[in-house]
């Protein structure tokens, strides 16, 4: 290996991590600015939840529907294009909101959410080949990748709160548009996908879109551990989203009265997450995954909900949120490492998209539920309800010990078989013809082949299924009877035609022909 090869191989990983950092800083600023904009403009918690849901529904949907396109177009191309288009969508929101109003806000937020979901899924797929290209350890890099999200919250949330106080929420979202553009350009400049392991002159057959989605669903269905993780994430994300986009802004507005408080509250949690992430990354190989994840969820889940319900003092809230961030810091890296280890590379775009969609489906629901609870039962009661729901979700690893203990079993993680579409061979009879058809899923492997009756009976007989052979014999017997009846009918028609012809020939001899100019014989 040359001295120049090492920086080039590590440059792709650095580019993905740097792009993720810049993009997430802007996203966390908008995460603070958007709810505050709606609260100031409408004063309605329900509208806050509606706008958050308008962003998260397409974010979740694109995670599923866009995964096959990531496979087809390539993660690099999708990442770059989606980031640049996100910048355009956010700038359209900033420039058009004052003139077009709330409906335009919902539409542009939905577009931006869908593009961000596509970019996030593609960038996550880019990470694996860049880790391999750099020769890095997977668990450490997934921990670092998750730590970027924590660190950017620590930076983006306070900066976003201060910028809102100094300027306005739309200006903050304009800064987010610039970060998306920078992220796309960084990936375009620094990241280079490795060449395929085996070069081929013939392109691989393109898997049908629906078949590709079905393959991802099939792979998820057979792994109970991953399904358990996703169910818990769905419930916990529902409660967390209600907490972040509705309850925290309302608590800050009622207790502190300044948007700068948003940065303090979110920043305390993010600071704890950064500290916990650094500690986990350093000790990742020595910590048992199951106990670490279980303890982290219990410490970082319900307490941060309940402290807002029962405490009005900012120092108490900041302390509890800091400890919650420390506890949750290890959860996402563990889940990310397990997914990378258990899912083959060829399935990662689809499975990661489906997994993210399933887990993040709680986000738009949480936005609406949070707004409904705050409007209907009040801030304190809503926090208690969401805190209890989150506590129940985070206890699932305790009650499902046998399944969740597989988190510690990394030796068999790669033994999970790949899900392939089913092979179906069909022998069909229609319109007097036997046809043999072979398909894999919805894809025909070859053109239908016609068989004669004897070959069809031999094929069915080889199955050693008496009922099937008896059914085929009945079809052949019916076909034979129809052919015999048709033959008898044609013979009767032929006999009748011959009889009529014989009657016409009697008494009518054929005329004698003479050459031109010769005398005709006398007529009687």
N, C-alpha and C positions, 0 to 999 in steps of 0.2 A: 504494500500500500504506500502510495506516495504522500508527501507532505501536503500536496494540494487536494488530495482526495478527501481527507478528513473534514476540513472546513466545508467543502461542497456537500458532503453527506449530512453534516449537522446543520447546514444552512436551511434546509427544508423544514426541519423540526423547529428551528428558531423562528422561521417565518410564520409557521402556523401558530405558535405560541404568542408571537408579537401581534399578529392580526387579531387573535382572540382577545388579547388584552385591550387593544385599542377599541375594538368593536364593543366589548363589554362595558368599558368605561362610559361610552356614549349611551348604551342601553340602560345602564343603571341611573344615569342622569334623567333620561326620559321616564324611567320607572317612578322617579320622584315627581317630575314635572307634570306628567299627564293627569294623575289623580287630583293634584292641586289645581290645575287649570279648570277641570270640570267642577271641583268643589267651589272655586271662586265664581265661575260663570253661572252655575245652576243652583248651588247650595243644596243639592240633593244627593244623599248617599246611594240611592237607587241608580241615578245617572252615572255615578262613579263606577258602580259595578257593571253597568251596561257597556261603558266604553272599554273597561278592562276585558270584558267578555268578547267585544268586537275585535280586539287584538288577538286574544288567545284562541278563539275558535279556528280561524284560518291557520294560526301557528301550529295547532295540534293536527288539523286535517292535512296540511302539507307534509307533516312528518310521515304520514302514511302514504298519501297519494303521490308524493314526489319522490319516494324512495326508488321505484323502478327507473325514473328518469335520471337519478344520480348514477345508477348502474350503466345506463345507456350513454349519457353524455359525458360522464366522468366527474368525479368529485371536485377536481381542480377547476374545471370550467364552470360548474354550478356555483361553487363558492364565489368565484370572481364576479360572475354575472349577477348573482343574487345580491351581493354586497353593493355593487354599483347601482342596481335598480332600487335597493332600499334607500340609498342616499337621495335618489330622484323622488321617491314617494314621500319621504319626510320633508324635503324642501317644498314639495307641492302642498303638504299639510300646513307648513309654516306660512307660505305665501298666500294660500287660499282660504285659510280658516276665517279671517275677519270678514271676507266678502261672502263666503258660501255658507257659513254657520255650522250648526251642530251636526246636520246630516252629512256634510262634507267631512267633518271630523271623523265620524263613524266609518265612512267609506275608506278614507285614506289610512286610518288606523288599521282597518282590516287588511288592506293591501300591504302595508308595512309589516304587519304581523305575519302574513303568509310568506313574504320574502325573507324575513328574519328566520322563520322556522326552516325554510329550505337551506339557507346559508348555514345555520347551526348544525343541521344534520350532515351536510356535505363536509363541513370542517371537521366534525367528529370522525367521519370516515377517512379524511386525509391524515388524521393523527397516527393511525396504526402503521401505514407504510413509512411515514416519516420516523416513527420510533424505531422500526426495523432498519431503516436506512442509516440512522445514527448509531445503531448498536446500543441503545439505551434500555433500561429495565422498565417493564410495562407498568408495574404498580407505582413506582416512583413518578413516572411521567403522568399517569392518570391522576395521581395525587397533586402534582404540580398544575395540571390542567384545571382541576377543580379549585385549587388554590387561587388561580387567576380570577375565577368568578367571585371568590370571597374578597380578594384584594381589591378588585375593581368596584365592589360594593362599598368598601371602605373609602375608596377615592371618589367614585362617582356620586354616591348619595350625598355626602357633605358638600361637595363642590356644586352639585345640582341644587341643593337647598340654598346655598349662598347665592348662586347665580339667579335663582328665582327672586330672592329678596332684593338683589341689586338691579335686575332687569325685569324679565317676565318669563313665564313658562315656554312661550313659543320660541324665544331666543335660545333657551336650553335645548329644545328639540332640533333647532338649526345646527347646533354644535354636534348633536348626535348624528345628523346627516353627514357632516364632515368626517366623523370617525368611521362611518360605514365606507365612505369612498376611500379613505386611507387604508382600511383593512383589505378591501379588494385589490388595491394596487400593490400592497405588500405581498399578498399571495401570488399575484401575477408575476412579480419581480423575483421572488426568492424561492418559491416552491417549484420543484420539478419532480414529476412522478417517475418512479423507477420503470425501466423497460420491462415488458412481460418476460416471464421466466423462459418460455419456449416461443420462439418466433414461428409464425405459420403464414404461408402464402394465402391460405383460404381463410376468410373471416369466419368467426364462430357464428353459428345460427343465432339469430336474435330471439330471445324468449318472449312470448306474448306478454303484454302488459298485465292482464288479469292473472295469468299463470305465475308471473313473478310475484304479485301480491299474495297469491295463494301459497306459494312456497314459504314466504316469510311467516304467514299465519301457522302453517304446518310445523315449522321449526319451533315457534314459541309454544305451541300446544303441547309438545311432548316433554318440555322441561318444567317440572313443577316448582323448582326453586325460583326460576326467573318469573314464572307466573305469580308466585307468592310475593316476590319483591315488587312487582308491578301493581298488584292489588293494594299493598301497603302504601306505595308511593301515590297512587290515585287518591286515597283518603287523606293522607298527610298533605299532599299538595292542595287539595280542596280547602282544608283548614288554613294552611299557610297563606294561600292567595287571599282569602277573606281577611286574614290578619294584616297583610302587607298593603293591599290596595284600598281597603276600607277602614279597618279598625285603627291602624296606626295613624293615618292622616286625621281621622276624627278625634282620636285621643290627643294628638298634638294640637289640633285646632281648639279643642275645648279646654285642655289643661295648660297649654303653653301659649297659644295664640300667635305663633310666628312660624313661617315655613322653615326657618333655620333649624327649628327643633326636629324636623324630619331627618336632616343630616345627622344630628346627634344620636337619635334613636336607631336609625339604620346603621350608622357608622359604628356604634358600640357592638352590635351583633357582628358586623363584618370584621371588626378588629379581633374579636374573640375567634372568629372563623379562621382568620389569617394565622393567629398564634397556634391554634389547634392544628391547622394544616401543616405548618412548619414542623411541629412536633411529630405529627403522624408520618410525614414524608421521611423524617430522619429514622423513625422506628418501624417503618412499614413491614419489614421482613420479620421482625421479632414479635409483632402483636398478633394475637389470634383474631381472625376476622369476625367470627361469630360474636364473641364477647364484646369486641370493640364496637361493632355496629349496633348491637342491642343496647349497650350502655349509652352510646352516643345519641340514639333516638330518644331514650327515656329522659336524658338530661336536656336535650335540645328541642324537644317537642312541646309538650303541654305547658311547662313552666313559663315560656315566653308569652303564651296566651293569657294565663291566669294572673301574671304579675300586672298586666295592664287593667285587668278587671278589678283588682283589689288594692292597687297602690297608685297614689297620686304623685309621689315624690320621684323626681327625675333621677336622682342618684340610685335609688332602689331599682328602677326600671333598667337603667344602664348596666348595673351590675349583673342582674339576672340575664339580660340579653347577651352580655359578654360571655357569660358561662355557657349559655345555650349555643352560641357560636362555636365555642371550643368543643362542646360535645358533638355537634353535628359535622364538624370538619372532616371526620374520618368516614362518614357514611357514603357520600358520593364516590370517593376514590375506590372504596371497596366494591361498590356496585359496578363501577366502570371497569375495574380489573376483571371481575367475574364475567361480565359480558364479553370483553375482549378474549378471554380464555375459552369460553364455552361456545362461542359462535364463530364458524368458519369465515374467512375473509370474504368469500363469494356471497355470503348471506348478510354481511354486516350492515350494508345500507338499508336493506329491507327490514331486518330484525331490529336494528337500532331505531329506525323510523317508527315501526310499530310499537316498540317498547316506549319510546318517548311519547308517542301519541296516547298510548294507554295511560301512562303515568301523568302526562300533562293535561289529559282530559278533565282532571279535577280542577284545573286552573280557571277556565271560564265558568264552570259550575260554582267554584268558590267565590268568584267575583260577584255573581248574581246572588248567591246565598248570603254572602256578607252584606251586600247592600240591602237585601230584604230583611235580614235579622236586625241590622242597625236601625232601619226605618220602622220595623214592626215591634220589636221587643226592647230596643235600646242597646247602647254600646256595651254596658256591663253584662247583661244577660247573653248577648251575642258572643262575647268573648268566652264566657263560661261554657256555652254550648260547644263552640269550636274547640275549646281546650279539652273537654271530655271526649269529643270525637277523636281528636288527635292522640290522646292517651290510649284509647282503645286500639287505634291503628298501630301504635308503637309497641304494644304488648304482643302483637302477632308473632314475632320471633320467639317469644317465651312460650306461648301455647303451641306453636308449631315447631317445637325443638328438633324433631327428627329430620324434617325437611331443611330447616334453616342451618342445621349443623353442617350441611354440605358446603357452606361457605369456606370452611377450613380445608376441604378436600380438593386440593389443586392437582393432585396426581392423575385424577381421572377426568379432569375438566375437558380434555381434548378427545375423550372417547365417545362423545355424543355423536351419533351417526347423522350424516347429512340427510335432510328430507328431500326426496326426489318426487316428481310427479308420477302418478301410478301409470303402469303399462296396461293397456286394455286391448285385447284381441276380440273382435266381434265377427261372428258368422251370421249373416242375415239372409233371409229369403224374401224377395219382393218381385212382383211382376214376372214370375216364372224364372227368376235368375238368383243363383246363390252367389253372394259376395263376401269376401274376407277383407276386414279392415283392421289395421293396427294403429293405435294412437298412444301418445304419452301425454297425459293430461288432455288438453284441447288441441294438441299438435298432431297432425297426421304424419306418421313415419314413412308412408309410401302411398301410392295411388291404390284405390280399391282393386282387388283381384277377383275376377270371376272364376267360379269353379263349376265343373259339371256335377251331375247328380251323384255319381258314384264317388267322386272325390269328396263331396260334401258329406256323404254318409260315412266314409272312412274317417274324416276329420272328427265328426261328432262321436263316432265309435271309439276313437282313441282317448276320449275324455273319461271313459268308463263311468258314465252317468246314465243309467238305464232310462230314466225319465226323459232326458234330453234326446237320446237315440230314438225312443218311442215317438216323441213329438216330431222328429225329423222324418221317421218312416211314415207317419200319418200325412205329412206334407207331400212326400213322394207318392204315396198311394193316391192321394187326392189329385195330384198332378197327372198320374197315370190314368185315372178314371176320366179326367177332363180330356186328355189326349185321345183316349179310346172313343169317348162320346163324340168328339170332333171328327175323328176318322170315320165313324159310322155315319155321321151326318153328311160328310163330304161324299162317301160312297153312295148314299141314297140319292144325293143330288146328281152324282155322275150317272147312276143307273137311270134316273128319270130323264136326264138330258139325252142319253143314248136311245131310250125308248121313243122320245119325241122325234129324234133325228131319223129313226127307222121308219116311223109313220110318215114322215115327210117324203122319204125316198120311194115309197110304194106308189106305182102308177105314174111316176114322173121320171121317164128315162132322161138321161143327160142329152142335150142337143148335140147333133153331129156338126162338127166344124168343117168348113170348106175353105179352100184357098181363094183369095180374091180373083174374080173373073171366071171361076168354074161354075157350071150350072148347078143349082140346088136340086136335091132329090125331090120328087113329087110328094106333096103333103096329102095325108089322108083326110 
